[in-house]
Amino acid sequence: MNKKIRDFLEYIELERGHSQLTIRNYSAYLEKFADFARENGVTAVSKIDLDLIKKWRLELHRRGMSNKTLNYYMIAIRSFLKYLSKVDKKSLAPEKIELADTPDREIHFLEKDDVERVLEAFAGNKILDLRNRAILETLFSTGLRVSELTGLNRDEINLERNEFSVTGKGGKRRVVFLSPEANEYLKKYLDKRHDQDKAVFAKLKVKKPALSDSRTGQKLKSEEQKKSKFEELGGRLTTRQVERIVKEAAKKAGVVKKTTPHTLRHSFATDILRSGADLRSVQSLLGHTSVTTTQVYTHVTDKHLREVHQRFHRRKKEDR
């Protein structure tokens, strides 16, 4: 079973184009399942049956695992079984594994005023401020996932056409579009760049001031120390670093709601739906494989429609 799991992980990396995060998660879920199966005398994929799956679900449930988390384990097993079927290895039929019922997914998004304050949190003209502002504007303008943002290269962005294509989940390409504000700050930021790093959003290294002259060894005065301090860019920003930038922007803006890169993605989707975009178009812009995933936003927009109805469809007593 462990050999087949390794083959499956290589398959989803090379053939399906899954992200490294997805691969790590699937690896963790399936390795734990394989350990449990071995403890129950099952080491071959042909011996996986519903009774083993039931015991595994019960074990996870007794560990205090929520239905949502438990489903992640079941989805990993189901994907593994689909792969086994694809390569003609006898095992349990994947459709026999059912997922537990979970509450409707809650969408966290910002209203327009909060979004504006977050976007304007970094207002300086130094390269660090321009980079951070460009990150925020790009996230809200395109609805990119944070991993898609950090993976962008400079030669992929067309600032003349205000658009570029991006590789999303499963290696699927889609076109996203830049707002005038996103274009403006990307251009300002990139114009400040004098390095050869191909990443659009790069790390900013701040060198510590030198305490002594490298040639003479003499101690430098405080003014000379300050002059010796300089900044340089190098290396692609990580998803975690972008998350910290967004969190810092929300704190600067005085926004108390939980704010992450995904919050800006939700805010982007909610904004264009409220402005009249159809669900299929939003599906394409977000890179969702199924429109069912996009439909989670209808709960948000339905509330907005209720407010519109109550505001504009109100009969006054004097009209009766």
C-alpha positions as CSV (number, residue, x, y, z in Angstrom):
1,M,0.0,0.0,0.0
2,N,2.8,2.4,0.8
3,K,4.3,1.9,-2.6
4,K,1.0,2.6,-4.3
5,I,0.6,5.8,-2.2
6,R,4.0,7.0,-3.4
7,D,3.0,6.3,-7.0
8,F,-0.3,8.2,-6.4
9,L,1.5,11.3,-5.0
10,E,3.9,11.3,-8.0
11,Y,0.9,11.1,-10.3
12,I,-1.0,14.1,-8.8
13,E,2.2,16.1,-8.9
14,L,3.3,15.3,-12.4
15,E,0.0,14.6,-14.2
16,R,-2.5,16.6,-12.3
17,G,-0.4,19.5,-11.4
18,H,-1.5,19.7,-7.7
19,S,0.3,22.2,-5.5
20,Q,3.0,21.1,-3.0
21,L,0.6,21.9,-0.1
22,T,-2.1,19.6,-1.5
23,I,0.5,16.9,-2.0
24,R,1.9,17.2,1.5
25,N,-1.7,17.1,3.0
26,Y,-2.6,14.0,0.9
27,S,0.6,12.4,1.9
28,A,-0.1,13.0,5.6
29,Y,-3.7,11.7,5.4
30,L,-2.8,8.6,3.4
31,E,0.2,7.6,5.5
32,K,-1.9,7.7,8.7
33,F,-4.5,5.6,6.9
34,A,-1.8,3.1,5.8
35,D,-0.5,2.9,9.4
36,F,-4.0,2.2,10.7
37,A,-4.7,-0.4,7.9
38,R,-1.4,-2.2,8.8
39,E,-2.4,-2.3,12.5
40,N,-5.6,-4.0,11.3
41,G,-3.8,-6.5,9.2
42,V,-4.3,-4.8,5.8
43,T,-1.2,-4.1,3.8
44,A,-2.4,-4.6,0.2
45,V,-4.7,-2.1,-1.6
46,S,-6.8,-5.1,-2.8
47,K,-7.8,-5.7,0.9
48,I,-9.3,-2.2,1.5
49,D,-13.0,-2.6,2.1
50,L,-15.9,-0.7,3.6
51,D,-15.4,-2.3,7.0
52,L,-11.8,-0.9,7.2
53,I,-13.0,2.5,6.1
54,K,-15.8,2.4,8.8
55,K,-13.3,1.6,11.5
56,W,-11.0,4.4,10.3
57,R,-13.8,6.9,10.4
58,L,-14.8,5.8,13.9
59,E,-11.1,6.1,15.0
60,L,-10.9,9.7,13.6
61,H,-14.2,10.6,15.2
62,R,-13.1,9.3,18.6
63,R,-10.0,11.6,18.3
64,G,-12.4,14.5,18.4
65,M,-12.1,15.3,14.7
66,S,-14.8,17.6,13.2
67,N,-16.8,16.4,10.2
68,K,-15.1,18.9,8.0
69,T,-11.6,17.6,8.9
70,L,-12.7,14.0,8.7
71,N,-13.9,14.7,5.2
72,Y,-10.4,15.8,4.2
73,Y,-9.2,12.3,5.1
74,M,-12.0,10.6,3.2
75,I,-11.5,12.8,0.1
76,A,-7.8,11.8,0.1
77,I,-8.7,8.1,0.3
78,R,-11.3,8.5,-2.4
79,S,-8.8,10.2,-4.7
80,F,-6.3,7.4,-4.0
81,L,-8.9,4.8,-4.9
82,K,-9.8,6.6,-8.1
83,Y,-6.1,6.5,-9.1
84,L,-6.0,2.8,-8.3
85,S,-9.0,2.2,-10.6
86,K,-7.4,4.3,-13.3
87,V,-4.2,2.1,-13.3
88,D,-6.3,-1.1,-13.1
89,K,-5.4,-2.0,-9.5
90,K,-8.2,-3.9,-7.7
91,S,-9.5,-2.2,-4.6
92,L,-12.6,-0.6,-3.1
93,A,-14.8,1.4,-5.5
94,P,-14.2,5.1,-4.6
95,E,-17.9,6.1,-5.0
96,K,-18.7,3.8,-2.0
97,I,-17.0,6.3,0.3
98,E,-19.5,8.9,1.5
99,L,-18.7,12.2,3.1
100,A,-20.1,13.4,6.4
101,D,-22.7,16.3,6.4
102,T,-21.1,19.6,7.3
103,P,-22.6,23.1,7.9
104,D,-22.8,25.5,5.0
105,R,-19.4,27.1,4.4
106,E,-19.1,30.5,5.9
107,I,-17.7,33.2,3.7
108,H,-15.7,36.0,5.3
109,F,-15.5,39.2,3.2
110,L,-15.0,42.9,3.7
111,E,-17.5,45.6,2.8
112,K,-16.3,48.3,0.3
113,D,-15.3,50.9,2.9
114,D,-13.1,48.3,4.8
115,V,-11.6,47.1,1.5
116,E,-10.6,50.7,0.6
117,R,-9.0,51.3,4.0
118,V,-7.0,48.0,3.8
119,L,-5.8,48.8,0.2
120,E,-4.6,52.3,1.3
121,A,-2.8,51.0,4.5
122,F,0.6,51.2,2.8
123,A,0.8,54.8,1.4
124,G,4.5,55.5,1.2
125,N,6.7,55.7,-1.9
126,K,9.5,53.5,-0.6
127,I,9.9,50.2,-2.4
128,L,8.5,48.2,0.5
129,D,5.3,50.2,0.7
130,L,4.9,50.1,-3.1
131,R,5.4,46.3,-3.1
132,N,2.8,45.8,-0.3
133,R,0.3,48.1,-1.9
134,A,0.8,46.3,-5.2
135,I,0.1,43.0,-3.5
136,L,-3.1,44.2,-1.9
137,E,-4.4,45.8,-5.1
138,T,-3.5,42.7,-7.2
139,L,-5.3,40.4,-4.8
140,F,-8.5,42.4,-4.8
141,S,-8.4,43.2,-8.5
142,T,-7.9,39.6,-9.6
143,G,-9.2,37.3,-6.9
144,L,-6.0,35.3,-7.0
145,R,-5.3,32.6,-4.5
146,V,-2.2,33.5,-2.4
147,S,-0.2,30.6,-3.9
148,E,-1.0,31.9,-7.4
149,L,0.1,35.4,-6.4
150,T,3.5,34.3,-5.0
151,G,4.1,32.2,-8.1
152,L,3.8,35.1,-10.5
153,N,6.8,36.0,-12.7
154,R,7.5,39.4,-14.1
155,D,7.5,38.2,-17.7
156,E,3.9,36.9,-17.3
157,I,2.3,40.2,-16.5
158,N,1.1,42.4,-19.3
159,L,0.7,45.9,-17.9
160,E,-0.2,47.3,-21.4
161,R,-3.3,45.0,-21.7
162,N,-4.1,45.0,-18.0
163,E,-4.3,41.2,-17.9
164,F,-2.3,38.0,-17.6
165,S,-2.9,34.3,-17.4
166,V,-2.2,32.3,-14.2
167,T,-2.0,28.6,-13.5
168,G,-4.5,27.6,-10.8
169,K,-5.4,24.3,-9.1
170,G,-4.9,21.2,-11.3
171,G,-2.6,23.1,-13.6
172,K,-5.5,24.9,-15.2
173,R,-4.8,28.3,-16.9
174,R,-7.2,31.2,-16.7
175,V,-7.1,34.9,-17.6
176,V,-7.4,37.6,-14.8
177,F,-7.6,41.3,-15.2
178,L,-6.0,44.3,-13.4
179,S,-7.8,47.3,-12.2
180,P,-6.3,50.8,-13.0
181,E,-5.2,51.0,-9.4
182,A,-3.5,47.6,-9.4
183,N,-1.8,48.5,-12.7
184,E,-0.6,51.8,-11.3
185,Y,1.0,50.3,-8.2
186,L,2.5,47.3,-9.9
187,K,4.2,49.7,-12.4
188,K,5.5,52.0,-9.6
189,Y,6.8,49.0,-7.7
190,L,8.4,47.3,-10.7
191,D,10.0,50.6,-11.8
192,K,11.8,50.7,-8.5
193,R,13.2,47.2,-9.1
194,H,16.8,47.0,-10.3
195,D,17.4,43.3,-9.6
196,Q,17.3,40.3,-11.9
197,D,14.9,38.2,-9.8
198,K,12.1,36.8,-12.0
199,A,9.5,36.8,-9.2
200,V,7.0,39.7,-9.3
201,F,6.8,39.9,-5.5
202,A,10.2,39.5,-4.0
203,K,11.6,39.6,-0.5
204,L,13.2,42.8,0.8
205,K,16.4,42.2,2.6
206,V,17.5,45.0,5.0
207,K,21.2,44.9,5.6
208,K,22.4,45.8,9.1
209,P,24.6,48.9,9.2
210,A,28.3,48.3,9.2
211,L,30.0,49.1,12.5
212,S,33.5,49.5,11.0
213,D,35.2,50.2,7.7
214,S,35.8,47.0,5.8
215,R,39.1,48.3,4.5
216,T,40.7,50.0,7.5
217,G,38.9,48.3,10.4
218,Q,38.2,51.7,12.0
219,K,34.9,52.2,13.8
220,L,32.4,54.2,11.9
221,K,30.5,57.2,13.2
222,S,26.7,56.9,13.7
223,E,26.1,59.0,10.5
224,E,28.4,56.7,8.5
225,Q,26.7,53.6,9.9
226,K,23.3,54.8,8.7
227,K,24.7,55.4,5.2
228,S,26.1,51.9,5.1
229,K,22.6,50.4,5.6
230,F,20.9,49.5,2.3
231,E,18.1,47.4,1.0
232,E,18.1,44.8,-1.7
233,L,15.5,42.4,-3.2
234,G,16.0,38.7,-3.5
235,G,13.9,35.6,-3.5
236,R,10.2,35.0,-3.9
237,L,7.9,35.9,-1.1
238,T,6.2,33.0,0.6
239,T,2.5,32.6,1.1
240,R,3.0,33.0,4.8
241,Q,4.8,36.3,4.3
242,V,2.0,37.6,2.1
243,E,-0.5,36.6,4.8
244,R,1.4,38.7,7.3
245,I,1.4,41.7,4.9
246,V,-2.4,41.5,4.6
247,K,-2.8,41.1,8.3
248,E,-0.6,44.1,8.9
249,A,-2.6,46.1,6.4
250,A,-5.9,45.3,8.2
251,K,-4.3,46.3,11.5
252,K,-3.1,49.6,10.1
253,A,-6.6,50.2,8.6
254,G,-8.3,49.5,11.9
255,V,-10.3,46.6,10.4
256,V,-11.2,44.2,13.2
257,K,-12.6,41.5,10.9
258,K,-10.3,38.5,10.3
259,T,-8.5,39.6,7.1
260,T,-6.4,37.2,5.0
261,P,-5.5,36.9,1.3
262,H,-8.5,34.6,0.9
263,T,-10.7,37.3,2.5
264,L,-9.7,39.6,-0.3
265,R,-10.5,36.8,-2.8
266,H,-14.0,36.5,-1.2
267,S,-14.4,40.2,-1.2
268,F,-13.5,40.3,-5.0
269,A,-16.1,37.7,-5.8
270,T,-18.8,39.3,-3.7
271,D,-18.1,42.7,-5.2
272,I,-18.5,41.6,-8.8
273,L,-21.6,39.5,-8.0
274,R,-23.3,42.4,-6.3
275,S,-22.4,44.5,-9.3
276,G,-24.4,42.2,-11.6
277,A,-21.9,39.5,-12.8
278,D,-23.3,36.1,-13.5
279,L,-22.2,33.0,-11.6
280,R,-20.5,31.3,-14.6
281,S,-18.3,34.4,-15.2
282,V,-17.3,34.5,-11.5
283,Q,-16.5,30.8,-11.7
284,S,-14.1,31.4,-14.6
285,L,-12.4,34.4,-12.9
286,L,-11.9,32.5,-9.7
287,G,-10.7,29.3,-11.4
288,H,-13.3,27.0,-9.9
289,T,-13.6,23.7,-11.6
290,S,-17.3,23.4,-10.7
291,V,-19.9,26.1,-10.5
292,T,-21.1,24.4,-7.3
293,T,-18.1,25.8,-5.5
294,T,-18.9,29.3,-6.7
295,Q,-22.5,29.0,-5.6
296,V,-21.4,29.4,-2.0
297,Y,-21.3,33.2,-2.7
298,T,-25.1,33.2,-3.5
299,H,-25.8,33.2,0.2
300,V,-24.0,36.5,0.5
301,T,-25.6,38.1,-2.5
302,D,-29.0,36.9,-1.6
303,K,-28.8,38.9,1.6
304,H,-27.8,41.9,-0.5
305,L,-30.9,41.4,-2.8
306,R,-33.1,41.3,0.3
307,E,-31.7,44.7,1.4
308,V,-32.3,46.1,-2.1
309,H,-35.8,44.8,-2.1
310,Q,-36.6,46.3,1.3
311,R,-35.0,49.6,0.3
312,F,-36.6,50.2,-3.1
313,H,-39.9,48.1,-2.9
314,R,-41.6,49.8,0.0
315,R,-45.1,51.1,-0.3
316,K,-45.7,54.2,1.7
317,K,-48.9,54.5,3.7
318,E,-50.0,57.6,1.9
319,D,-49.9,55.7,-1.4
320,R,-52.5,53.2,-0.2
